[in-house]
């Protein structure tokens, strides 16, 4: 049902002139492509267009969706762990931009919704070969110094996304082995609650 709604939304956006013929054919990817252009336009309007490229905006929204943040300080710390993020002195402005894009009544920002869209973004971002260590390397960087709540949220999102994305599924074991004392307890908790615990098991 969600895919059907996304296909309809993508068709409406394209009919309104907001899509192009060379855009992805998958409905989820098409809607995500529209959202990514929205982030780019918002960054330009906020005066951050010359500071952050699309890949930086993608990683920032992915980090917000994966880990969340309780306040601005936590949000800035999370964004500061994104590999190769330019202009770390502008991380506060980037965190505020993401908050304007996806405000939340609880926490600093809301994740990208629906869940399937956020998971597709995380899958895209972690599949970037430029990041050292591959998907596990990027995830480890984001979870370094993360709070227990952020770690548990990340495992919850990854448990949902991993069955559909083989590169994420393959990244889970190396990620756990890199820091088992801190990451394993939350992974066990999430595995007992996940609809499909096999990737975490």
ChimeraX attribute file (.defattr): number of C-alpha atoms within 10 A of each C-alpha:
attribute: neighborCount
match mode: 1-to-1
recipient: residues
	/A:1	6
	/A:2	11
	/A:3	12
	/A:4	11
	/A:5	12
	/A:6	19
	/A:7	19
	/A:8	14
	/A:9	16
	/A:10	24
	/A:11	17
	/A:12	13
	/A:13	16
	/A:14	16
	/A:15	11
	/A:16	9
	/A:17	9
	/A:18	12
	/A:19	18
	/A:20	11
	/A:21	7
	/A:22	6
	/A:23	13
	/A:24	14
	/A:25	11
	/A:26	13
	/A:27	20
	/A:28	23
	/A:29	19
	/A:30	22
	/A:31	21
	/A:32	20
	/A:33	16
	/A:34	16
	/A:35	15
	/A:36	18
	/A:37	13
	/A:38	13
	/A:39	19
	/A:40	19
	/A:41	13
	/A:42	17
	/A:43	23
	/A:44	14
	/A:45	10
	/A:46	12
	/A:47	11
	/A:48	17
	/A:49	16
	/A:50	8
	/A:51	14
	/A:52	18
	/A:53	14
	/A:54	14
	/A:55	13
	/A:56	19
	/A:57	20
	/A:58	18
	/A:59	22
	/A:60	24
	/A:61	29
	/A:62	23
	/A:63	26
	/A:64	25
	/A:65	25
	/A:66	27
	/A:67	24
	/A:68	24
	/A:69	26
	/A:70	15
	/A:71	12
	/A:72	16
	/A:73	12
	/A:74	18
	/A:75	26
	/A:76	20
	/A:77	17
	/A:78	25
	/A:79	22
	/A:80	22
	/A:81	20
	/A:82	20
	/A:83	16
	/A:84	11
	/A:85	19
	/A:86	14
	/A:87	10
	/A:88	15
	/A:89	10
	/A:90	15
	/A:91	19
	/A:92	16
	/A:93	16
	/A:94	24
	/A:95	26
	/A:96	17
	/A:97	21
	/A:98	22
	/A:99	20
	/A:100	14
	/A:101	17
	/A:102	17
	/A:103	15
	/A:104	12
	/A:105	7
	/A:106	10
	/A:107	15
	/A:108	23
	/A:109	26
	/A:110	20
	/A:111	23
	/A:112	21
	/A:113	11
	/A:114	9
	/A:115	14
	/A:116	16
	/A:117	20
	/A:118	23
	/A:119	25
	/A:120	18
	/A:121	25
	/A:122	25
	/A:123	21
	/A:124	17
	/A:125	21
	/A:126	21
	/A:127	17
	/A:128	13
	/A:129	10
	/A:130	11
	/A:131	16
	/A:132	12
	/A:133	14
	/A:134	17
	/A:135	26
	/A:136	24
	/A:137	18
	/A:138	23
	/A:139	23
	/A:140	22
	/A:141	19
	/A:142	24
	/A:143	24
	/A:144	14
	/A:145	14
	/A:146	22
	/A:147	15
	/A:148	14
	/A:149	13
	/A:150	22
	/A:151	23
	/A:152	22
	/A:153	19
	/A:154	24
	/A:155	24
	/A:156	21
	/A:157	20
	/A:158	25
	/A:159	26
	/A:160	18
	/A:161	21
	/A:162	22
	/A:163	15
	/A:164	13
	/A:165	17
	/A:166	12
	/A:167	16
	/A:168	24
	/A:169	19
	/A:170	14
	/A:171	22
	/A:172	22
	/A:173	15
	/A:174	15
	/A:175	20
	/A:176	17
	/A:177	11
	/A:178	13
	/A:179	13
	/A:180	14
	/A:181	10
	/A:182	17
	/A:183	21
	/A:184	18
	/A:185	14
	/A:186	20
	/A:187	24
	/A:188	15
	/A:189	13
	/A:190	21
	/A:191	19
	/A:192	12
	/A:193	11
	/A:194	16
	/A:195	10
	/A:196	14
	/A:197	17
	/A:198	12
	/A:199	20
	/A:200	21
	/A:201	11
